[in-house]
C-alpha cells in the first residue's frame, strides 16, 4: 500500500520544494516568452537591452531548474507562476 503523502508527491513532484520567487522583470520576460516572443522582440517591446533580457532569462531558467524557454514556461505554469 502506498502512503497518502507518497501519492500526493507522485501527483505533484514540487511538493516540499521551496517556492519559486520571481522579480517583476523576470515574470514579465517569462510571460512574453510564454506568448512565443523571442529575445529580439522582447527587447523592442520592453526597451531593455538584449543583455538585460538574457540576464533575466538566465535567472528564470536557474530558478525553475530548466535550460530552455519551453521548459521554463511549462514549469512556471505547473507552479502557478503564470497562466
C-alpha positions in Angstrom: 0.0 0.0 0.0 1.3 3.5 -0.9 1.1 6.1 1.9 -1.2 9.1 1.1 1.7 11.5 1.3 3.6 9.5 -1.3 0.6 9.6 -3.6 0.4 13.4 -3.2 4.1 13.6 -4.1 3.6 11.4 -7.1 0.8 13.7 -8.3 2.8 16.9 -7.7 6.6 16.5 -7.7 7.0 20.1 -6.5 5.6 19.3 -3.0 8.2 20.1 -0.4 10.3 22.3 -2.6 10.9 25.9 -1.8 8.5 28.2 -3.6 10.0 30.0 -6.6 10.0 33.7 -6.4 10.4 35.8 -9.5 11.0 39.6 -9.7 8.6 41.7 -11.7 11.1 41.9 -14.6 11.7 38.1 -14.5 8.0 37.4 -14.5 7.4 39.9 -17.3 10.1 38.3 -19.5 8.7 34.8 -18.7 5.2 35.9 -19.7 6.5 37.3 -23.0 8.3 34.0 -23.6 5.1 32.2 -22.9 3.4 34.2 -25.6 6.1 33.0 -28.1 8.1 36.1 -28.3 11.9 35.8 -29.0 14.5 37.9 -27.2 14.8 40.4 -30.0 11.1 41.2 -30.0 11.1 41.4 -26.2 13.9 44.0 -26.5 11.7 46.0 -28.9 8.6 45.7 -26.7 10.3 46.5 -23.3 13.1 48.9 -24.3 15.5 46.8 -22.2 18.9 45.8 -23.7 19.5 42.3 -25.1 21.9 41.7 -22.3 19.3 42.5 -19.7 16.8 40.2 -21.3 19.4 37.4 -21.5 20.2 38.0 -17.8 16.6 37.8 -16.7 16.0 34.7 -18.8 19.1 33.0 -17.4 18.0 33.7 -13.8 14.5 32.4 -14.6 15.9 29.2 -16.0 18.1 28.8 -13.0 15.2 29.4 -10.5 13.0 26.9 -12.4 15.8 24.4 -12.9 15.3 24.3 -16.7 17.5 25.0 -19.7 15.2 26.4 -22.4 12.2 28.7 -22.8 9.6 26.0 -23.5 10.5 24.1 -20.3 10.5 27.4 -18.3 7.0 28.1 -19.5 5.8 24.6 -18.7 7.4 24.6 -15.3 6.1 28.1 -14.5 2.5 27.0 -15.4 2.9 23.8 -13.3 3.9 26.0 -10.3 1.1 28.5 -11.0 3.5 31.4 -11.6 1.9 32.2 -15.0 -1.3 31.3 -16.7 
